[in-house]
Amino acid sequence: MRKISAHLILDGLGNCYRKGIVTLDPDGTILNIEDTGGNLRESAGVEFFSGMLVPGFINAHCHLELSHMHNTFPEAAGFVPFLKKVVETRAGDPGTIIAAAEKADVLMNRNGIVAVGDIANGPTAFEVKKNSSIYYFTFLETLGFHPERSGKAFNWADNCLRLAESMGLRGSIVPHAPYSVSNQLFKAVAMDAIRSGLPISIHSQESMAEDDLYRSGSGEMVVHLRENLGIDTSYFTPTGGSALRSTLKLLPVENNLLLVHNLFTSQGDLDFIASVRKLSNTWFVLCPGSNLYIQNRLPDIDLFRRNRLQICLGTDSLASNHQLSILEEMKIIQHATPSITLDELIGWATIHGANTLGIADWAGSIEIGKHPGINLLTNVNLCERKLYPETRVKKIC
């Protein structure tokens, strides 16, 4: 049995304990939480840490299999040029890809991340996930903008998912993005999601180019599809609406849905989302480090806060970020949105991610009976509950 304490404990649910005591069994399960009211007496066996204790972080969006492309792309070059570079460079020696994924997995563990919603286009990193102490939920992405590719694309993802499940990994089949999935493929994914009842994810409103594609059938994305991917787009009929409004109705309303990036989301878009599905099972995943890296732009974070949306945090991949650290993502958001509270950020980084991945029974909050992992944040402004640029994370258990 282990007892730990710190100046502050934020439990992920909005509660703050001043010099509280958390009692853990040997496997990290929380046996008791004592609120001392700040009056912690010296006691044998209580480990006291200078700083703040928080639950283990949840990385709701990552691409582990792209880790070998770290420091490959120039920053702020734009979204479609980034896509082109990914297509050109993502293939590589399997040994190199696996070694980079292993290194990234160790890095996330060191950064206090206990669970990851990970995007995969194939099985390359499955063994890394199987052997990791981190919990991975794998979103097997389908890509096929031309209708003729829908069957092949779905079958590939289905075969990969079956392999993952045989290795003890959980996951679901998901659409990549509106600009890379045909209506036929959307429907196949939706039918499978309804059958499984598992969370689904989609890259959403990451670029204005995808809206140009759906509104008018023109723009950078069309050029990318035709010239970089060799896809015949002549069959495609523009809807006259945004990519979000044209495709969200193709996704099942029953499943937990992760809308990832949301870089160009407006109030009108949020109103539309609320009109076609419940916000109670819709999560908005923010990856600010990646957004700055690719497009030097952030989502309208205050817009999401005003609408009281369910927000969680992701890092995206090392192809589009300097690090895989949820703490660093929180620092970016706090710098851009000074009015945000650390309690709010911790909720986004922990319990919200656990809820959307369906693992809140053990992760996401410091509660009796859970084994969420516990992180220590040091160099924190304890009086104002703010992060400093120098704030660091250390995994305690």
SVG drawing of the C-alpha trace seen along z (x, -y; Angstrom):
<svg xmlns="http://www.w3.org/2000/svg" viewBox="-32 -36 47 50">
<polyline fill="none" stroke="black" stroke-width="0.4" points="0.0,0.0 1.3,-3.5 0.2,-6.9 1.0,-10.0 0.2,-13.7 1.1,-17.1 0.3,-20.7 -2.8,-20.3 -4.6,-17.3 -6.9,-17.9 -9.0,-14.8 -10.1,-15.5 -13.7,-16.0 -13.3,-19.6 -12.5,-18.9 -9.3,-20.2 -7.8,-18.8 -5.2,-20.8 -2.6,-18.4 -5.0,-15.5 -3.8,-11.9 -4.3,-9.3 -3.9,-5.7 -3.0,-3.2 -2.6,0.6 0.4,2.1 -1.1,2.1 -2.1,-1.6 -5.8,-1.1 -7.0,-4.0 -8.2,-2.7 -8.9,-6.0 -8.8,-9.8 -8.5,-11.8 -9.3,-15.5 -7.1,-17.0 -8.3,-20.5 -4.7,-21.6 -3.8,-20.4 -1.5,-17.5 0.4,-16.3 3.7,-14.5 3.0,-10.9 5.2,-7.9 4.7,-6.4 3.2,-9.4 5.2,-10.5 4.8,-14.3 5.5,-15.8 6.0,-19.5 3.5,-20.5 0.2,-19.1 -1.1,-15.6 -3.5,-14.9 -4.8,-11.8 -2.9,-10.1 -3.4,-11.9 -5.5,-10.7 -4.2,-11.4 -7.4,-11.2 -5.7,-11.5 -2.4,-10.3 -0.8,-8.6 1.9,-6.3 2.8,-4.7 3.9,-8.1 6.5,-8.7 9.3,-8.0 8.5,-11.2 9.5,-13.4 11.2,-16.6 10.5,-15.8 8.1,-18.6 8.6,-22.4 6.3,-24.3 3.3,-26.4 3.5,-25.3 -0.3,-24.7 -2.6,-21.8 -2.7,-20.4 1.1,-20.7 1.4,-18.7 -0.9,-16.0 1.2,-15.8 4.4,-15.3 2.8,-12.6 1.7,-10.7 5.3,-11.0 7.2,-10.0 5.0,-7.8 6.2,-4.5 9.5,-3.3 11.5,-0.4 9.2,1.5 12.1,1.8 12.6,-1.9 8.9,-2.6 8.6,-0.2 11.7,-1.5 10.3,-5.1 6.9,-3.9 8.6,-2.2 10.5,-5.4 7.3,-7.4 5.5,-5.0 8.2,-5.3 8.0,-9.1 4.3,-9.2 4.6,-7.0 7.3,-9.3 5.0,-12.2 2.3,-10.7 0.0,-9.5 -1.9,-6.3 -4.3,-5.9 -4.3,-6.8 -6.9,-7.0 -4.5,-6.0 -5.1,-6.3 -3.8,-3.4 -3.9,-2.7 -2.3,0.7 -0.9,3.2 2.8,2.0 2.6,0.6 0.3,3.3 3.1,5.2 4.3,2.0 0.9,1.3 0.5,4.9 3.7,4.7 3.1,1.2 2.0,0.3 -0.2,-2.3 -3.8,-1.4 -4.4,-1.9 -7.8,-2.1 -7.0,-1.8 -9.1,-3.7 -8.6,-1.8 -9.0,-4.4 -10.6,-3.8 -9.5,-5.9 -11.3,-5.8 -12.8,-8.8 -13.7,-7.0 -16.8,-4.8 -15.1,-1.9 -12.5,-1.7 -15.0,-1.5 -15.2,2.3 -11.5,2.8 -10.8,0.0 -13.3,1.4 -12.1,5.0 -8.5,3.9 -9.5,2.0 -11.7,4.9 -8.8,7.4 -6.5,5.1 -9.0,4.8 -9.4,8.6 -5.7,8.9 -5.6,6.3 -8.3,8.0 -6.4,11.3 -3.5,9.5 -5.7,8.3 -6.1,4.8 -9.5,2.9 -10.5,0.7 -13.1,-0.3 -13.3,-1.1 -13.6,-4.8 -13.6,-7.2 -10.4,-9.3 -11.9,-12.6 -14.7,-14.0 -12.2,-14.6 -11.0,-11.0 -14.1,-8.9 -16.9,-8.3 -20.6,-8.1 -20.5,-4.3 -17.6,-3.9 -19.2,-6.2 -22.2,-3.9 -20.2,-0.7 -18.3,-2.3 -21.6,-3.4 -23.2,0.0 -20.2,1.6 -20.2,-1.1 -23.8,-0.5 -23.1,3.2 -20.1,2.7 -21.4,-0.2 -17.8,-1.4 -16.4,-5.0 -15.7,-6.4 -13.4,-9.2 -13.0,-11.6 -10.7,-14.4 -13.1,-17.4 -12.9,-20.9 -9.1,-20.8 -9.0,-22.8 -11.0,-25.3 -10.0,-23.2 -12.3,-20.4 -15.2,-22.9 -14.2,-24.2 -14.4,-20.6 -17.9,-20.0 -19.3,-23.5 -18.0,-23.9 -15.8,-20.9 -12.8,-23.1 -9.7,-24.3 -6.5,-22.8 -8.1,-19.6 -9.4,-18.7 -5.9,-19.3 -4.4,-17.1 -6.9,-14.3 -6.3,-14.4 -2.6,-15.2 -1.0,-13.7 -3.3,-10.7 -4.3,-10.1 -8.0,-9.9 -10.7,-10.6 -13.0,-13.1 -15.3,-13.5 -18.0,-11.3 -18.2,-13.7 -21.1,-16.1 -20.6,-19.1 -23.3,-19.4 -23.2,-23.2 -22.6,-22.9 -19.6,-22.5 -17.8,-19.2 -19.2,-18.9 -22.8,-19.5 -22.5,-17.2 -21.1,-14.1 -22.0,-14.3 -25.4,-12.9 -23.7,-9.7 -22.3,-8.9 -24.5,-7.0 -25.9,-9.0 -25.7,-6.1 -21.9,-5.9 -19.5,-8.1 -18.0,-10.4 -14.7,-12.2 -14.5,-15.2 -10.8,-15.9 -9.1,-19.3 -12.2,-21.5 -9.9,-24.3 -12.5,-26.2 -15.6,-25.4 -18.2,-28.2 -21.2,-28.7 -23.4,-27.8 -21.5,-24.5 -22.1,-23.8 -25.8,-24.5 -25.9,-22.1 -24.2,-19.4 -26.6,-19.8 -29.5,-19.5 -28.5,-16.2 -27.0,-14.3 -26.7,-14.5 -23.9,-16.6 -23.7,-14.2 -22.0,-11.6 -20.0,-14.0 -16.5,-15.0 -14.4,-17.8 -10.7,-16.8 -8.2,-19.7 -4.6,-19.2 -3.3,-22.8 0.4,-21.9 -0.3,-20.2 -2.6,-23.0 0.2,-25.5 2.8,-23.3 0.9,-22.8 -1.2,-26.0 0.0,-28.4 -3.6,-28.6 -5.7,-27.5 -9.4,-26.7 -11.8,-29.2 -11.3,-27.6 -13.5,-30.2 -16.3,-29.3 -16.2,-25.7 -16.1,-26.8 -19.1,-29.1 -21.1,-26.2 -20.1,-24.0 -18.9,-21.3 -17.1,-18.1 -13.5,-18.7 -10.6,-16.4 -6.9,-16.8 -4.7,-15.1 -1.1,-15.4 -1.6,-14.2 1.6,-12.7 5.3,-13.5 5.0,-14.2 3.1,-17.4 4.2,-18.1 7.4,-18.7 6.5,-16.3 3.8,-13.9 2.9,-15.7 -0.6,-16.5 1.0,-18.9 2.5,-20.9 -0.9,-21.0 -2.4,-22.4 0.3,-25.1 -0.5,-26.2 -4.2,-26.5 -3.6,-28.4 -1.3,-30.8 -3.9,-31.4 -6.9,-31.5 -5.7,-33.1 -9.2,-33.0 -9.2,-29.2 -8.8,-27.5 -6.4,-24.6 -9.3,-22.6 -10.9,-22.9 -7.8,-21.9 -7.2,-18.9 -10.7,-17.7 -10.1,-17.9 -6.8,-16.1 -8.2,-13.3 -11.8,-12.4 -13.2,-13.7 -10.7,-11.5 -11.5,-8.5 -15.3,-9.0 -15.0,-9.2 -12.8,-6.1 -15.1,-4.2 -12.5,-3.6 -13.8,-5.9 -14.3,-2.8 -10.6,-2.8 -9.1,-6.0 -9.5,-9.7 -10.1,-10.7 -8.7,-10.2 -11.6,-8.2 -11.7,-5.2 -11.7,-2.0 -9.9,-3.4 -6.3,-2.9 -5.9,-6.0 -2.2,-6.6 -1.1,-9.6 1.1,-12.4 3.0,-15.1 3.1,-18.6 6.0,-20.6 6.9,-24.3 3.2,-25.2 1.6,-28.4 -0.3,-26.9 -2.0,-30.1 -3.6,-30.9 -3.6,-27.3 -1.8,-28.1 0.9,-26.4 4.3,-28.0 6.3,-27.4 8.7,-25.6 6.0,-23.2 7.0,-19.6 5.2,-16.3 6.5,-13.2 4.7,-9.9 4.2,-8.9 2.4,-5.6"/>
</svg>
